[in-house]
């Protein structure tokens, strides 16, 4: 699960419990982390597509496809 804040993540967990009709014991969570992505450095892969973090001022969710990012970077270097 990915959220913009711990509060958002907690709310998503509550919604998951409601929709799945399965109680989730928060104390049983194995890994909880808060990460701050770094523009041009942080990457992730979703559905076999690589993304790079560019920030929310450039895209709706802050992520841009790696291929598009590389094209823009190559144009800026010329």
C-alpha positions in Angstrom: 0.0 0.0 0.0 1.3 3.4 -0.9 0.0 6.7 0.6 1.2 10.3 0.9 1.1 10.2 4.7 0.8 7.8 7.6 -2.7 9.1 8.2 -3.7 8.4 4.6 -2.2 4.9 4.9 -4.1 4.3 8.1 -7.3 5.4 6.5 -6.7 3.1 3.5 -6.2 0.2 5.9 -9.5 1.0 7.6 -11.2 1.0 4.2 -9.5 -2.3 3.2 -10.9 -3.9 6.4 -14.4 -2.6 5.6 -14.4 -3.7 2.0 -12.8 -7.1 2.6 -14.9 -7.6 5.8 -11.7 -9.0 7.4 -10.4 -7.6 10.6 -6.8 -6.5 10.3 -4.7 -6.4 13.5 -2.4 -3.4 13.0 0.1 -4.8 15.5 0.7 -7.7 13.1 2.1 -5.4 10.4 5.7 -6.4 9.7 7.0 -3.4 7.8 5.9 0.2 7.9 8.0 2.9 6.4 7.9 6.5 5.4 10.0 7.4 2.4 10.6 10.7 0.7 11.3 10.3 -3.0 14.1 12.3 -4.5 13.5 14.0 -7.9 15.3 12.3 -10.7 16.7 9.5 -8.5 13.8 7.6 -6.9 12.3 5.0 -9.1 9.6 2.4 -8.9 8.1 -0.3 -11.2 4.4 -0.8 -11.7 2.9 -3.3 -14.2 6.3 -3.7 -15.8 6.6 0.0 -16.5 9.5 1.9 -14.8 8.8 5.4 -13.3 11.0 8.1 -11.9 9.9 10.7 -9.3 9.7 14.2 -10.8 7.5 15.8 -8.2 3.8 16.8 -8.1 4.4 20.1 -9.7 5.1 18.2 -13.0 2.7 15.3 -12.9 -0.6 14.6 -11.1 1.0 11.9 -8.9 4.6 13.0 -9.1 5.8 9.9 -11.2 6.8 10.0 -14.8 7.5 7.0 -17.0 11.2 6.4 -17.2 11.2 6.4 -21.0 9.5 9.9 -21.1 11.9 11.2 -18.4 14.9 10.0 -20.5 13.6 11.7 -23.6 13.1 15.0 -21.7 16.6 14.7 -20.2 18.2 14.1 -23.6 16.4 17.2 -25.0 17.7 19.3 -22.2 21.3 18.2 -22.7 21.4 19.3 -26.4 
